[in-house]
C-alpha cells in the first residue's frame, strides 16, 4: 500500500454547488499547499498552527484560480493522522478540476476510494469497525441507521468486543503459561472463573448475533409488498403512504403492469413499498408477466399487505365458522370479491410463507355506510380465522383514513427495543460472520473445559476465538480484506 504518497481528492459531491472541499493528506500536504496558496495577510502556511483557517488565493505562477479558505490539520491531530489540508473553494466543476490538477502537477496523486479513512485506520485513529461505520454513516438515510452508525463510529461496538477479547486474552496467557510448567502439573488459570467468563462471552455473542436481524432491517430497510386483485386500490395506497403521486391510478383494472417501488422512513425505520400488478386470471401477455413479478416480489418481501376492496366484498356466511363454509358448486369458480377467492389467495401466501407477516387490509371504507362497516368487521374476522390469525385493518387510501394505523402497525413489526435502549446492534455482514465463528470456537472451549482436556488443546480453540475477535476490530487484517472494505467507500473519504 502506497501510504507515503500525498493524496488529493474532492471531498464533497461532484457537480456545481455553492462551495466544494478538496482534501489533501500526506507528509507533503502543507508544503505543496504553501507553494500554490497566497494569503491575503501574507502568511506562510507551513508556519501556521494546526486547526487554523486562512483566506487567500490558489495561484499557479501568474494565473489565479479562486479565492479560497484553507484549513490546516497537522499530524497527528487530524482525521488521517497525517498532515491534512482542506481547501474550500467555489463550487464550479471547472474550478474544482483546475485546483485538483494543479495539486497533481505539484506531486500529489489521486486518492483511491476510502483511502483517507484507510490511512486513519493504519495510523491508529480508528479501528476497523469504526472505519466501516464511517461508510454506514454516509449511507444512512433514516434516523435509526444514523443512530447505529454514530454509536459504532464512537466505538460502542468496538469497546464491547475489545473488552471481551482482553478478558479472554488474559486467561489465554495463563493457559499458555501452564504449558511451560506442564511437567509440574500446576494450574494458573482458575477453571471455575474461566467457565464463568466463557458463559458470559457466549451470552454477549448470542445477543450481538441476534441483534443482526434488527440491524440488517434498519440498515437496508424493510421491503413491503402490496398485493391483491386488480383495481382494489394498491397504487392509491402506495401514493398515500408516500404522500405523492408515485403510481398511475385509474378505474381500469390492470393499470399496473410492472412493480413500482419507493422508500419512506416511518418512526426512523426505512420501509420500501412495492406496488404490484393485480392478481387475476388473464390472457394479456404483458399483464401475465406483471403478475408473475408480483409473486417474485412476495418472495423478496419481509411483509405482505393483502388489499381487499371492501365495497365489493361478498361474504357467503360471516356468522358461520370458516371450516363450515359450504364449498362452491361443482364447476363454478369464485368470483371477484367473494370470500372463497380471497381465502384461497391468502391461504396460498400463508402456506408458502408461513413465517412472513401478512396484513389483510380492507380498502375503500369511505364508500360504506355505518351498518356495512360493522358487518365488514365481522366478515374480516372470518378471513382472519381462515388465515391463521393474520392481522387486519380498515382504511381508505383515497381519503387517507386509517393509513397512519397501517404505518403504526408496520412499525410494530420491527423490534426496536434494543435501539430505544441504546444497545449495541450489529449491522455489518462481515462482523456477523466473525461473531458466528467466534461463538463456535468459544463453545469448543466450553466443551473442552467440561471434558477436562489438556491446556494445549484448549489454547488452540482460544487462539481461534481471539483471531475472530481481532478480525472485527482490525488487530488481525490482510491487504485483501482492507481492499474489499475500503473499495466500497466513496472517493474523498
Order of alpha helices (4+ residues) and beta strands (2+ residues): beta-beta-alpha-beta-beta-beta-beta-alpha-beta-alpha-alpha-alpha-alpha-alpha-beta-alpha-beta-beta-alpha-beta-alpha-beta-alpha-beta-alpha-alpha-alpha-alpha-alpha
